[in-house]
Amino acid sequence: MKRQALHSLLEKYLENKCSPEELIVIEKLYGMLDRDDLEEIYPNELPTLEQKLWDRINLETDSINQTQLSAQPAGRAKRLPILAWLAAAATIALTLTAGYSFLNKKQDPQYLKFQALTTILEKKNTTSAPLRVNLEDGSVVILQPSSSLFYPEHFSAHKREVSLQGEGYFLISKNPHRPFFVYNKNVITTVVGTSFIVRSNPVTEETQVIVKTGKVMVCPNKDQQLNFKRLFNQDQKVILTPNQKTTYKKDNDNFETTLVADPLPIVPVNQNAHQAAYVFEEAPLTEVLNQLQTAYGIAFIIEDQELYNNTFTGDISKQNLYQKLDLLCHTIKAHYEISGTKIIIKTK
């Protein structure tokens, strides 16, 4: 296979123009990439993906070429390139078949790549109260009743991986060089250092991720399926910040992302400073909303131009966010709507 042929094949696949035979080749090529390769590929990075595939093809072909050269008589040397490619193709096919079987095999605990290299521990909460689990890196997991956590006795040098069944509140020790992965049946949550909740409903097969602090990335857990095009589907990855949550619904393979029911301030302040920050005297609407945006990390959008002329006088230091907005909107004769992770202020 020439480099241009590989490039053309990838482009045809992304344009849904591949024949059934070409689709088989594409899925086998995808199987050549291991998990470390895939984690370095970001959406729409076709050149990076192409280069990794090309390197893998050459690696397999060179290995077979060396084997064939040492085994064949000198008089048959002219036939070696073709024979070597056929042998390489056969070897790759066997490798891909084995890889496909591994990816489709149910793991226990699920999807932990390092399980063969270290001891995997299981902590199950059989009580009626939350259970604290301390991990070796300083991270803490608050495990809810009837939930289970699978984790290694020792994390690997480059990443930290655990598997969750049920619900857990994670407080992750920050380490940019060792990202933290939480796997469950439906999604993979990736963080560096933050606090968040992962909650699964076994009846509806829905998984919810709620962020308290920091930032996390959530994507469907489809490592056990060969789905090449998923690498280029940005909708399949959700970035969450504080006061945001996403719900993955397995039946329609979709994320629904919105704000949490009771957003909390993300900027720590003392009580006196907090109260003073929400006492306004003829303050422009933009000033009030900027203060709320800074405190809660939520984007506010003023939909109607005439609202910019409004000012607000009042004390909203003792209310939660939505009560603050109720008082603000009542004063300026407006109302607010939650749209995804944003709040829109508009005239009545």
C-alpha positions as CSV (number, residue, x, y, z in Angstrom):
1,M,0.0,0.0,0.0
2,K,1.4,3.4,-1.0
3,R,1.0,6.5,1.2
4,Q,-1.3,8.2,-1.3
5,A,-3.5,5.2,-1.4
6,L,-3.8,5.2,2.4
7,H,-4.7,9.0,2.4
8,S,-7.3,8.5,-0.3
9,L,-8.8,5.6,1.6
10,L,-9.2,7.6,4.8
11,E,-10.8,10.5,3.0
12,K,-13.2,8.2,1.2
13,Y,-14.2,6.7,4.6
14,L,-14.9,10.0,6.1
15,E,-17.0,11.0,3.1
16,N,-19.0,7.7,3.3
17,K,-17.9,6.6,-0.1
18,C,-16.1,3.4,0.7
19,S,-17.2,0.0,-0.8
20,P,-17.9,-2.9,1.6
21,E,-14.4,-4.3,0.9
22,E,-12.8,-0.9,1.7
23,L,-14.8,-0.7,4.9
24,I,-13.3,-4.0,6.0
25,V,-9.8,-2.7,5.3
26,I,-10.5,0.5,7.2
27,E,-11.7,-1.3,10.3
28,K,-8.6,-3.5,10.2
29,L,-6.4,-0.5,9.9
30,Y,-8.1,1.0,12.9
31,G,-7.4,-2.1,14.8
32,M,-3.6,-1.6,14.3
33,L,-3.7,1.4,16.6
34,D,-3.3,0.7,20.3
35,R,-4.9,2.8,23.1
36,D,-1.9,5.0,23.5
37,D,-2.1,5.9,19.8
38,L,-5.7,6.8,20.1
39,E,-5.3,9.0,23.1
40,E,-2.9,11.3,21.1
41,I,-5.4,11.8,18.3
42,Y,-7.8,14.7,18.6
43,P,-11.0,15.2,16.6
44,N,-10.3,16.1,12.9
45,E,-6.6,15.4,13.1
46,L,-6.5,13.3,9.9
47,P,-2.7,13.9,9.3
48,T,-1.8,12.6,12.7
49,L,-4.0,9.5,12.3
50,E,-2.7,8.9,8.8
51,Q,0.9,9.1,10.0
52,K,0.4,6.7,12.9
53,L,-1.3,4.2,10.6
54,W,1.5,4.5,8.0
55,D,4.2,4.0,10.7
56,R,2.4,0.9,11.9
57,I,2.1,-0.6,8.4
58,N,5.8,0.1,7.7
59,L,6.8,-1.4,11.1
60,E,4.9,-4.7,10.3
61,T,6.2,-4.8,6.7
62,D,9.8,-4.2,7.7
63,S,9.7,-6.9,10.3
64,I,8.3,-9.4,7.8
65,N,10.8,-8.3,5.1
66,Q,13.7,-9.0,7.5
67,T,12.4,-12.4,8.3
68,Q,11.9,-13.3,4.6
69,L,15.3,-12.0,3.6
70,S,17.0,-14.2,6.1
71,A,15.0,-17.3,5.1
72,Q,15.0,-17.1,1.2
73,P,17.7,-18.3,-1.2
74,A,19.6,-15.5,-3.1
75,G,18.1,-16.6,-6.5
76,R,14.6,-15.8,-5.4
77,A,15.4,-12.3,-4.1
78,K,13.4,-10.5,-6.9
79,R,10.1,-12.0,-5.6
80,L,10.7,-11.0,-2.0
81,P,8.9,-7.6,-2.0
82,I,5.6,-9.1,-3.1
83,L,5.9,-12.1,-0.9
84,A,6.9,-9.9,2.0
85,W,3.9,-7.7,1.6
86,L,1.6,-10.8,1.4
87,A,3.2,-12.2,4.5
88,A,3.0,-8.8,6.3
89,A,-0.7,-8.6,5.3
90,A,-1.3,-12.0,6.7
91,T,0.5,-11.2,9.9
92,I,-1.4,-7.9,10.3
93,A,-4.7,-9.6,9.7
94,L,-3.9,-12.2,12.5
95,T,-2.8,-9.3,14.8
96,L,-6.0,-7.4,14.1
97,T,-8.2,-10.4,14.7
98,A,-6.5,-11.0,18.0
99,G,-6.9,-7.3,18.9
100,Y,-10.5,-7.3,17.9
101,S,-11.2,-10.3,20.1
102,F,-9.5,-8.6,23.0
103,L,-11.5,-5.4,22.6
104,N,-14.7,-7.2,22.5
105,K,-13.9,-9.4,25.4
106,K,-15.7,-8.3,28.6
107,Q,-13.1,-7.4,31.2
108,D,-13.5,-7.6,35.0
109,P,-12.8,-5.0,36.1
110,Q,-13.9,-3.4,32.8
111,Y,-11.4,-1.9,30.4
112,L,-8.4,-1.6,32.7
113,K,-5.4,-2.0,30.4
114,F,-3.0,-2.5,33.2
115,Q,-4.9,-5.3,34.9
116,A,-2.4,-7.9,33.8
117,L,0.5,-5.8,35.3
118,T,-0.7,-5.1,38.8
119,T,-3.0,-6.3,41.5
120,I,-6.6,-5.0,41.1
121,L,-8.5,-4.3,44.3
122,E,-12.2,-4.1,44.7
123,K,-14.1,-2.0,47.2
124,K,-17.8,-2.6,47.4
125,N,-20.1,-0.5,49.6
126,T,-22.4,-2.9,51.3
127,T,-23.5,-0.4,53.9
128,S,-26.4,2.1,53.9
129,A,-24.0,5.1,54.2
130,P,-21.4,6.6,51.9
131,L,-18.0,4.9,52.1
132,R,-14.7,6.7,51.8
133,V,-12.0,5.1,49.7
134,N,-8.4,6.5,49.8
135,L,-6.2,5.9,46.7
136,E,-2.4,5.8,46.8
137,D,-2.0,9.1,44.9
138,G,-4.0,11.0,47.5
139,S,-7.3,11.0,45.6
140,V,-10.5,10.1,47.4
141,V,-13.6,8.4,46.2
142,I,-16.9,8.7,48.2
143,L,-18.6,5.5,47.2
144,Q,-22.4,5.4,47.5
145,P,-24.3,2.3,48.8
146,S,-24.4,-0.7,46.5
147,S,-21.6,0.8,44.4
148,S,-18.2,-0.8,43.6
149,L,-14.8,0.6,42.7
150,F,-12.1,-1.3,41.0
151,Y,-8.6,0.2,41.2
152,P,-4.9,-1.0,41.1
153,E,-2.8,-1.5,44.1
154,H,-0.3,0.8,42.3
155,F,-1.1,3.3,39.5
156,S,1.1,3.3,36.3
157,A,3.7,5.9,35.8
158,H,1.8,7.8,33.1
159,K,-1.9,7.5,34.0
160,R,-4.3,6.6,36.8
161,E,-7.2,4.4,35.9
162,V,-10.2,3.1,37.9
163,S,-13.5,1.4,37.1
164,L,-16.8,2.3,38.7
165,Q,-20.1,0.5,39.1
166,G,-22.9,2.7,40.6
167,E,-22.2,6.1,42.0
168,G,-19.1,7.8,43.3
169,Y,-17.9,11.3,44.2
170,F,-14.3,11.7,43.1
171,L,-11.8,14.2,44.6
172,I,-8.8,13.8,42.4
173,S,-5.3,14.8,43.4
174,K,-3.9,17.1,40.7
175,N,-1.1,15.8,38.6
176,P,-0.9,17.1,35.0
177,H,1.6,14.3,34.1
178,R,-0.7,11.5,35.2
179,P,-4.3,12.1,34.1
180,F,-7.0,10.2,35.9
181,F,-9.5,8.0,34.0
182,V,-12.8,6.8,35.4
183,Y,-14.5,4.0,33.4
184,N,-18.0,2.8,33.7
185,K,-20.2,0.8,31.4
186,N,-21.2,3.7,29.3
187,V,-18.7,6.5,29.5
188,I,-15.0,7.4,30.2
189,T,-14.3,10.5,32.3
190,T,-10.9,12.0,32.0
191,V,-9.4,14.6,34.5
192,V,-6.2,16.0,35.8
193,G,-7.3,17.3,39.2
194,T,-10.8,18.1,40.2
195,S,-13.9,16.9,42.0
196,F,-17.0,15.4,40.3
197,I,-19.7,12.8,40.5
198,V,-20.3,9.8,38.3
199,R,-23.8,8.3,38.6
200,S,-25.3,5.4,36.7
201,N,-28.8,4.2,36.4
202,P,-28.8,0.4,35.6
203,V,-32.5,0.5,34.7
204,T,-32.4,3.3,32.1
205,E,-28.8,2.7,31.2
206,E,-28.0,6.3,31.6
207,T,-24.8,7.8,33.1
208,Q,-24.6,11.3,34.6
209,V,-21.4,13.2,35.3
210,I,-21.6,16.3,37.5
211,V,-18.6,18.6,37.9
212,K,-18.0,20.4,41.2
213,T,-14.5,21.9,40.6
214,G,-12.0,21.9,37.7
215,K,-12.7,20.5,34.3
216,V,-13.4,17.0,32.9
217,M,-13.8,15.4,29.5
218,V,-16.5,12.7,29.0
219,C,-16.8,10.4,26.0
220,P,-18.7,7.2,25.3
221,N,-17.0,4.0,26.4
222,K,-16.7,2.2,23.1
223,D,-13.2,0.9,23.4
224,Q,-14.7,-2.6,23.0
225,Q,-16.1,-1.7,19.6
226,L,-14.1,-0.8,16.5
227,N,-15.7,2.5,15.5
228,F,-13.1,4.4,13.4
229,K,-15.2,7.4,12.6
230,R,-15.8,8.2,16.3
231,L,-12.4,9.8,16.4
232,F,-13.7,12.6,14.1
233,N,-17.1,13.1,15.8
234,Q,-16.7,16.1,18.1
235,D,-20.2,15.6,19.4
236,Q,-19.0,12.5,21.1
237,K,-16.8,14.4,23.5
238,V,-18.2,16.7,26.2
239,I,-16.0,19.2,28.2
240,L,-17.6,20.0,31.5
241,T,-16.7,22.9,34.0
242,P,-18.1,23.6,37.5
243,N,-21.9,23.7,37.8
244,Q,-22.3,21.7,34.6
245,K,-23.6,18.1,34.1
246,T,-24.0,15.8,31.2
247,T,-26.2,12.7,30.9
248,Y,-25.3,10.0,28.4
249,K,-28.2,8.0,27.1
250,K,-27.2,4.7,25.7
251,D,-30.4,4.1,23.7
252,N,-29.7,7.1,21.4
253,D,-25.9,7.3,21.9
254,N,-26.2,11.0,22.9
255,F,-25.1,13.4,25.6
256,E,-27.5,16.0,27.1
257,T,-25.5,18.8,28.8
258,T,-27.0,21.4,31.1
259,L,-26.5,23.2,34.4
260,V,-26.9,21.5,37.7
261,A,-30.1,22.0,39.7
262,D,-28.4,24.2,42.4
263,P,-25.2,26.0,41.1
264,L,-22.7,26.9,43.8
265,P,-20.1,29.7,43.8
266,I,-16.8,28.5,42.5
267,V,-14.8,31.5,43.8
268,P,-14.1,31.1,47.5
269,V,-14.8,34.3,49.5
270,N,-15.3,35.1,53.2
271,Q,-18.8,35.8,54.4
272,N,-18.4,39.6,54.6
273,A,-16.9,39.9,51.1
274,H,-19.6,37.6,49.7
275,Q,-22.4,39.8,51.1
276,A,-20.8,43.0,49.9
277,A,-20.3,41.6,46.4
278,Y,-24.1,41.2,46.0
279,V,-25.3,44.5,47.3
280,F,-25.9,46.8,44.3
281,E,-26.9,50.5,44.0
282,E,-28.1,51.6,40.6
283,A,-25.7,49.0,39.0
284,P,-25.9,48.4,35.3
285,L,-27.4,45.0,34.4
286,T,-24.1,44.0,32.8
287,E,-22.2,44.6,36.1
288,V,-24.6,42.4,38.0
289,L,-24.4,39.6,35.4
290,N,-20.6,39.8,35.3
291,Q,-20.4,39.4,39.0
292,L,-22.6,36.3,38.8
293,Q,-20.6,34.9,35.9
294,T,-17.4,35.3,37.8
295,A,-18.8,33.7,41.0
296,Y,-20.5,30.7,39.3
297,G,-18.6,30.2,36.2
298,I,-21.7,30.3,34.1
299,A,-22.1,32.3,30.9
300,F,-25.0,34.9,30.8
301,I,-26.4,36.2,27.5
302,I,-28.6,39.4,27.2
303,E,-30.8,38.6,24.3
304,D,-32.7,41.9,23.9
305,Q,-30.8,45.2,23.3
306,E,-33.1,47.3,25.4
307,L,-32.3,45.4,28.5
308,Y,-28.8,47.0,28.6
309,N,-30.4,50.2,29.7
310,N,-31.6,48.7,33.0
311,T,-30.0,49.2,36.4
312,F,-30.5,47.2,39.6
313,T,-30.6,48.2,43.3
314,G,-30.9,45.5,45.9
315,D,-29.3,42.9,48.2
316,I,-29.1,39.4,46.7
317,S,-26.4,38.0,49.0
318,K,-28.6,35.5,50.8
319,Q,-30.3,33.8,47.9
320,N,-29.1,30.9,45.7
321,L,-28.4,31.6,42.0
322,Y,-31.8,31.1,40.6
323,Q,-33.4,33.1,43.4
324,K,-31.0,35.9,42.7
325,L,-32.1,35.8,39.0
326,D,-35.8,35.8,40.0
327,L,-35.3,39.0,42.0
328,L,-33.2,40.6,39.3
329,C,-35.5,39.8,36.5
330,H,-38.6,40.8,38.5
331,T,-37.0,44.3,39.0
332,I,-36.1,44.9,35.4
333,K,-39.3,43.2,34.0
334,A,-37.4,40.4,32.3
335,H,-37.2,36.6,32.6
336,Y,-34.4,34.1,32.2
337,E,-34.1,30.7,30.4
338,I,-31.5,28.0,30.8
339,S,-30.2,26.9,27.4
340,G,-27.6,24.1,27.7
341,T,-24.9,25.5,30.0
342,K,-25.8,29.1,29.4
343,I,-28.5,31.4,31.0
344,I,-30.3,33.8,28.6
345,I,-31.9,37.0,29.9
346,K,-34.8,38.3,27.7
347,T,-37.7,40.6,27.9
348,K,-41.1,39.3,29.0
